[in-house]
Amino acid sequence: MSPWKELSPEEMAAFADEWLASLSEESEEDPVGQAVVLMGFTAPPDQQWDFVAAAVARAETDEHLAHIAAGPAECLLGRHGDASIAWFEERSAADPKFARMMTGVWRYRMTDEVWERVQRLQARVEDPLPD
């Protein structure tokens, strides 16, 4: 069983809070950031999704949204896009902040179909993240 499955929704939210807080710290050793990277390679797609959703819900700045887009969101879509793109579409339609985060996603290992669907989501956003 994956250790990620053992995290309750509250623990996943706390993990997202800790990661977002660590983004402003300048440290060569970042165990929280390393755990987020590890999650992208070891956690099942639904657990990665729970983390992305929790992180976006707690994001307070454009920098936070950009880090989510370029990190865990891209990784999930690149590794499990066929299984997860519908989650991203549904949440983007319901949550403007989530849709805005999607404008920071770049094509990382995504199939042509998944990337085209991401681009359609991005095109719908009137106020994208700054480059």
trRosetta pair geometry for C-beta under 8 A, 3 or more apart (Angstrom, degrees):
i j d omega theta_ij theta_ji phi_ij phi_ji
1 5 5.7 -94 176 54 97 136
1 6 7.5 94 132 -49 118 94
2 5 4.7 102 70 -10 90 100
2 6 7.9 -152 103 -8 60 81
2 42 6.8 156 -139 146 108 87
2 43 6.0 113 176 -126 143 55
2 44 5.9 -155 -3 -14 161 95
2 47 6.8 -138 112 -5 143 160
3 6 5.6 -47 -166 21 49 118
3 7 7.9 59 143 -30 65 91
4 7 6.0 -39 -168 9 48 114
4 39 6.2 108 -94 -132 135 93
4 42 7.2 151 -20 107 123 90
4 43 3.9 35 -6 -118 170 107
4 44 7.0 -167 77 23 127 74
4 47 4.1 92 136 168 125 157
4 48 8.0 6 173 -52 159 58
5 44 7.2 36 -66 21 101 119
5 47 6.2 -95 -74 -74 56 134
7 11 4.2 -136 -160 95 83 119
7 12 4.8 108 135 -61 125 81
7 15 6.7 -25 -148 -15 148 140
7 47 7.4 103 46 -148 114 111
7 50 7.9 165 92 107 117 142
8 11 4.6 95 47 7 75 101
8 12 7.0 -136 93 -5 39 86
9 12 5.6 -52 -145 36 32 112
9 13 6.3 35 154 -20 64 105
9 50 7.1 -119 -114 -164 71 123
9 54 7.8 176 -166 -85 72 125
10 13 5.6 -52 -149 35 32 113
10 14 6.4 32 151 -18 64 105
11 14 5.5 -51 -146 37 35 113
11 15 6.3 40 151 -22 65 103
12 15 5.5 -50 -149 34 32 115
12 16 6.5 35 150 -19 63 103
12 47 7.8 -145 -109 -160 130 76
12 50 5.1 -38 -174 138 161 114
12 51 5.9 -121 -167 -85 104 64
12 54 5.2 179 130 -30 96 162
13 16 5.6 -52 -150 35 33 112
13 17 6.4 36 150 -20 64 104
13 54 4.8 -140 -98 -154 59 126
13 57 7.8 -50 -125 77 98 126
13 58 7.0 134 -161 -48 82 135
14 17 5.5 -49 -148 35 34 115
14 18 6.3 35 153 -20 65 104
15 18 5.8 -52 -147 36 30 111
15 19 6.4 30 153 -19 63 106
15 32 7.8 174 -164 -150 71 99
15 35 7.6 -108 -160 116 113 134
15 51 6.9 -58 98 -121 120 100
15 54 7.6 63 66 103 85 147
16 19 5.7 -54 -147 36 31 111
16 20 6.3 30 156 -17 66 106
16 51 6.1 169 -77 -158 101 67
16 54 4.0 -168 -21 117 156 106
16 55 4.2 -144 -150 -77 114 66
16 57 7.8 55 123 54 157 90
16 58 5.4 133 123 32 116 139
17 20 5.9 -57 -147 38 28 108
17 21 6.3 27 155 -17 64 109
17 58 5.6 -104 -84 179 72 160
18 21 5.8 -57 -149 38 29 112
18 22 6.3 30 153 -23 64 108
18 32 5.2 -142 131 -127 103 143
19 22 5.7 -57 -149 34 31 111
19 23 7.1 47 151 -38 62 93
19 32 5.1 -166 -95 155 63 115
19 33 6.8 122 -141 -81 87 54
19 35 7.8 -122 -86 72 108 102
19 36 5.4 88 -125 -61 139 133
19 55 6.7 -42 76 -109 126 116
20 23 5.9 -38 -162 4 36 117
20 55 6.4 160 -58 -147 108 85
20 58 5.9 -150 -6 112 158 112
20 59 6.4 -157 -120 -99 137 59
20 60 7.5 106 167 11 137 91
20 64 5.3 20 -141 -130 107 116
20 67 7.9 151 -116 75 65 138
21 24 6.9 -61 -175 29 41 101
21 25 7.5 34 139 -18 67 109
22 25 5.3 -57 -156 31 52 116
22 27 7.8 -68 -165 33 93 123
22 30 5.9 123 168 -156 128 107
22 32 4.5 167 -18 65 162 136
22 33 6.0 -143 119 -42 135 91
23 33 7.9 120 -84 -83 61 110
23 63 6.7 161 137 135 135 109
23 64 6.6 158 49 -100 161 67
23 67 5.5 -89 -122 -56 141 172
25 30 7.4 153 88 -108 110 105
27 30 5.3 132 83 -71 104 82
30 33 3.7 20 124 26 123 119
30 34 6.1 148 93 -19 70 85
31 34 5.4 -54 -143 39 34 114
31 35 6.3 40 155 -25 66 103
32 35 5.6 -51 -151 32 32 113
32 36 6.7 34 149 -20 63 101
33 36 5.6 -50 -151 31 35 112
33 37 6.6 35 151 -16 65 102
34 37 5.7 -51 -151 36 35 112
34 38 6.3 37 150 -19 66 106
35 38 5.5 -52 -145 39 33 114
35 39 6.3 45 151 -29 64 100
36 39 5.5 -45 -151 26 32 118
36 40 7.1 39 150 -23 59 99
36 51 7.5 166 -131 169 86 145
36 71 6.5 16 139 162 127 132
36 72 6.1 -85 -179 -64 105 111
37 40 5.8 -51 -162 25 36 115
37 41 7.3 13 151 -2 64 106
37 71 7.7 -86 -82 -160 69 104
38 41 6.1 -72 -158 45 37 100
38 42 5.7 -10 163 14 77 121
39 42 6.5 -80 -127 54 24 85
39 43 4.5 2 -166 -7 73 129
39 47 7.3 -126 -165 121 104 107
39 48 6.2 147 147 -100 100 82
39 51 6.3 53 151 -17 154 169
39 72 7.1 -6 90 -116 119 111
40 43 7.3 -4 -59 33 15 98
40 48 6.5 85 -106 -121 51 127
40 71 7.7 -125 -60 168 140 73
40 72 6.1 -145 -78 -119 105 64
40 75 3.7 -35 -146 155 130 153
40 76 7.0 -109 -129 -54 84 63
40 79 7.0 141 175 2 82 146
41 75 7.9 -77 -50 -174 62 128
41 79 7.8 -165 -103 -98 49 163
43 47 4.2 -113 177 88 116 122
43 48 5.1 145 95 -55 118 82
43 51 7.6 67 100 -8 166 133
44 47 5.2 88 60 11 75 104
44 48 7.3 -143 97 -5 36 90
45 48 5.6 -57 -146 38 35 112
45 49 6.1 39 155 -23 68 105
45 76 6.4 110 -140 -153 79 96
45 79 7.9 -163 -90 100 93 97
45 80 4.0 -150 -95 146 123 165
45 83 5.2 97 83 104 178 128
45 84 5.3 -142 -172 -63 123 114
46 49 5.4 -49 -148 34 33 116
46 50 6.6 41 151 -24 63 99
47 50 5.5 -44 -149 29 36 115
47 51 6.8 37 151 -17 62 101
48 51 5.7 -55 -156 35 35 112
48 52 6.4 34 149 -18 68 104
48 72 6.4 -172 -169 -172 92 101
48 75 7.3 -123 -160 99 139 103
48 76 4.5 169 132 -96 132 114
48 80 7.3 135 53 37 143 138
48 84 7.7 -46 85 -101 113 153
49 52 5.7 -53 -145 36 34 110
49 53 6.1 31 158 -16 68 108
49 76 6.5 128 -70 -155 65 153
49 84 6.0 -164 -77 -136 115 115
49 87 5.4 -37 -139 150 135 166
50 53 6.0 -57 -145 40 27 110
50 54 6.2 26 156 -17 63 110
51 54 5.8 -58 -145 39 29 109
51 55 6.1 28 158 -20 66 109
51 72 5.9 -105 108 -171 116 156
52 55 5.8 -58 -146 37 27 110
52 56 6.4 23 158 -16 64 106
52 68 6.4 117 -144 -172 75 108
52 72 5.1 -162 -83 118 88 117
52 73 5.3 109 -135 -82 129 75
52 76 6.2 -74 -40 1 142 153
53 56 6.1 -55 -147 37 28 107
53 57 6.4 30 155 -20 62 109
53 91 6.6 -131 -110 -114 99 154
53 98 7.8 -4 -124 -110 65 129
54 57 5.7 -57 -149 36 30 114
54 58 6.4 10 159 -4 64 114
55 58 6.1 -72 -149 47 28 99
55 59 6.2 48 152 -50 67 97
55 64 7.5 -164 169 172 91 101
55 68 4.9 165 120 -107 128 123
55 72 6.8 114 19 49 156 143
56 59 5.4 -33 -143 3 34 120
56 65 7.0 59 -125 -115 79 79
56 68 5.8 150 -72 156 77 169
56 91 7.9 100 73 156 156 137
56 95 7.5 97 132 128 130 143
56 97 6.2 149 171 120 98 102
56 98 5.0 65 158 -100 153 78
56 101 5.3 -84 -118 -28 116 161
58 64 7.9 -118 104 177 70 147
59 64 3.6 172 -146 119 94 129
59 65 5.1 106 161 -63 155 70
59 68 6.3 -80 -73 -18 139 138
59 97 7.0 171 68 168 112 123
59 101 7.2 121 34 -85 165 123
60 64 5.9 88 40 -1 55 151
61 64 4.8 111 56 0 74 97
61 65 7.3 -139 100 1 46 84
62 65 5.6 -55 -150 40 38 111
62 66 6.1 40 151 -23 69 105
62 129 5.5 146 -161 -139 101 91
62 130 6.4 38 168 23 152 94
63 66 5.7 -53 -145 36 31 112
63 67 6.4 31 155 -19 64 105
64 67 5.9 -59 -152 36 29 109
64 68 6.5 28 153 -18 65 105
65 68 5.7 -54 -149 36 33 111
65 69 6.2 34 153 -20 66 107
65 97 7.3 -130 -97 179 128 83
65 100 6.2 -22 -168 111 156 96
65 101 4.3 -130 -160 -102 97 81
65 104 6.2 140 131 4 85 144
65 129 5.9 -158 104 -91 120 130
66 69 5.7 -54 -146 37 31 113
66 70 6.0 11 162 -3 67 113
66 104 4.6 -155 -121 -141 59 155
66 129 5.5 156 -78 178 90 149
67 70 6.2 -62 -135 49 26 97
67 71 5.5 5 168 -2 64 125
68 71 6.2 -72 -133 50 19 98
68 72 6.0 -41 -154 48 62 98
68 73 5.5 62 147 -18 75 112
68 101 5.5 -29 85 -158 122 128
68 104 7.7 92 70 76 71 133
69 73 5.1 -38 -125 52 35 136
69 74 6.6 61 157 -36 51 96
69 101 5.2 -172 -63 174 99 75
69 102 6.8 162 -115 -112 110 17
69 103 7.4 -52 -117 69 156 43
69 104 3.1 119 74 90 164 104
69 105 4.7 -120 -167 -61 95 61
69 106 7.9 90 145 -5 100 68
69 129 7.1 -142 0 10 157 159
70 73 7.8 33 2 51 18 96
70 74 5.8 1 -152 -7 27 136
70 104 6.0 -73 -38 149 84 106
70 105 7.5 -169 -72 -109 45 41
70 106 6.8 29 -112 13 79 103
71 74 6.6 121 54 33 7 100
71 75 6.5 -20 161 -10 45 113
72 75 5.6 -57 -139 39 31 114
72 76 6.1 31 163 -20 66 106
73 76 6.0 -57 -149 36 28 108
73 77 6.3 18 157 -9 64 111
73 88 7.5 101 -157 -109 103 124
73 101 6.8 157 -48 143 162 113
73 102 7.4 -141 172 -102 151 59
73 105 5.5 -93 117 -94 121 111
74 77 5.9 -62 -144 45 29 106
74 78 5.8 26 159 -19 67 114
74 105 5.5 168 -78 -145 83 82
74 106 6.3 6 -111 53 134 68
74 108 4.3 64 171 25 110 136
75 78 5.8 -59 -141 40 25 109
75 79 6.0 3 168 0 64 115
75 108 6.9 -38 -78 104 41 142
76 79 6.5 -67 -136 47 22 94
76 80 5.7 -47 -172 51 63 101
76 81 7.7 119 129 -75 59 56
76 84 5.4 -80 154 103 105 172
77 80 7.4 -74 -105 66 14 59
77 81 4.5 49 -173 -96 59 92
77 84 6.4 -121 -92 84 55 120
77 85 6.7 78 -129 -84 92 78
77 88 6.9 16 -85 -39 113 155
77 105 6.7 46 26 -164 155 136
77 108 7.2 99 80 59 95 90
77 110 5.5 -12 139 -92 97 114
77 114 6.0 161 -177 164 94 130
77 118 6.6 63 -167 -75 154 133
78 81 6.5 43 -73 -43 12 109
78 108 4.0 -59 -72 106 141 85
78 109 3.4 77 -170 63 106 101
78 110 5.3 -83 -101 -56 60 68
79 109 6.6 33 -62 101 53 138
80 83 4.7 -50 175 51 94 111
80 84 5.0 72 112 -11 96 117
81 84 6.1 -79 -129 52 24 91
81 85 5.3 39 179 -50 72 103
81 110 5.0 97 -67 -133 160 85
81 111 6.0 -162 78 18 137 91
81 114 3.4 12 160 -123 138 160
82 85 6.8 -20 -118 2 17 110
82 111 6.8 36 -57 14 95 139
82 113 7.7 50 -96 83 84 122
82 114 6.6 -95 -63 -65 54 117
84 87 5.1 -47 -167 29 67 118
84 88 6.5 63 141 -19 84 100
85 88 5.5 -56 -154 37 41 112
85 89 6.3 42 151 -21 71 104
85 114 5.2 -146 -72 -131 136 87
85 117 5.2 60 -177 96 135 149
85 118 7.4 -100 -132 -56 106 79
86 89 5.5 -52 -145 37 35 113
86 90 6.2 36 157 -20 67 106
87 90 6.0 -57 -149 37 27 109
87 91 6.3 17 159 -10 64 111
88 91 6.1 -59 -142 42 27 104
88 92 6.0 29 159 -22 64 112
88 102 6.7 117 -179 -101 111 124
88 118 7.3 -12 122 -101 149 79
88 121 6.8 -57 137 -73 104 167
89 92 5.8 -57 -143 37 25 111
89 93 6.4 26 158 -20 62 107
89 117 6.7 -61 -70 172 118 115
89 121 6.4 -130 -106 -80 66 120
90 93 6.0 -59 -154 32 27 110
90 94 6.6 6 157 -3 63 114
91 94 5.9 -70 -147 47 33 102
91 95 5.4 -25 174 28 74 118
91 98 4.7 -89 141 147 102 161
92 95 6.9 -76 -116 57 19 76
92 98 5.5 -130 -92 112 50 101
92 99 4.1 99 -159 -92 81 78
92 102 5.5 1 -104 -20 127 150
92 121 4.9 -11 155 -151 172 119
92 124 7.6 105 150 68 119 133
93 99 7.6 105 -54 -75 22 118
94 98 7.6 20 72 43 73 136
95 98 3.8 58 93 12 116 114
95 99 6.6 170 91 -14 60 82
96 99 5.4 -53 -144 37 35 114
96 100 6.3 39 155 -22 67 103
97 100 5.6 -51 -150 34 32 114
97 101 6.7 40 149 -24 63 99
98 101 5.6 -47 -154 28 35 116
98 102 6.9 42 147 -26 62 99
99 102 5.6 -49 -160 23 36 118
99 103 7.7 45 145 -27 60 91
99 121 6.6 -144 -141 178 80 95
99 124 6.7 -76 -167 91 130 107
99 125 5.2 173 142 -88 102 107
100 103 5.9 -41 -166 12 43 113
100 125 5.7 142 -95 -150 53 137
100 127 6.5 -19 -113 89 116 84
100 128 6.8 169 -147 -130 71 36
100 129 6.2 114 166 -49 85 82
101 104 6.1 -60 -174 30 47 109
101 105 7.7 58 136 -36 69 95
101 129 7.4 53 -118 -45 29 129
102 105 5.4 -33 -161 3 53 120
102 118 6.7 -157 -174 -158 106 81
102 121 4.9 -58 144 126 154 124
102 122 5.8 -138 125 -78 97 71
102 125 7.0 172 68 -38 98 141
103 122 5.0 119 -107 -138 64 90
103 125 5.1 -106 -58 67 122 154
103 128 3.6 -160 -180 -143 158 95
103 129 5.0 168 87 14 108 86
104 128 7.9 153 -50 -179 64 90
104 129 4.5 -2 -60 45 103 152
105 118 5.7 -104 100 -168 133 131
105 122 7.3 -133 51 -71 95 118
107 110 5.2 -105 -150 36 77 113
107 115 4.8 22 -113 -120 112 125
107 118 7.5 165 -86 67 74 145
110 114 4.3 -125 -171 89 105 116
110 115 4.3 133 105 -58 127 88
110 118 6.8 -31 -168 -4 170 139
111 114 4.7 91 52 10 81 101
111 115 6.8 -152 88 -4 40 89
112 115 5.9 -61 -146 41 28 110
112 116 6.2 30 157 -21 65 108
113 116 5.8 -55 -148 35 28 111
113 117 6.6 26 154 -16 63 106
114 117 5.7 -58 -152 37 32 111
114 118 6.4 35 150 -21 67 104
115 118 5.5 -50 -147 34 35 113
115 119 6.3 36 153 -20 65 104
116 119 5.7 -52 -147 36 31 113
116 120 6.6 36 151 -21 63 101
117 120 5.6 -48 -150 31 35 114
117 121 6.8 37 150 -18 63 101
118 121 5.7 -54 -156 34 35 112
118 122 6.4 35 148 -20 67 106
119 122 5.4 -51 -145 36 35 114
119 123 6.3 41 155 -26 65 104
120 123 5.8 -51 -147 30 31 114
120 124 7.0 34 154 -24 60 103
121 124 6.1 -60 -162 26 33 113
121 125 7.5 32 149 -27 63 103
122 125 6.1 -56 -163 19 40 113
122 128 7.0 39 -167 -108 86 123
125 128 5.2 102 106 -78 121 73
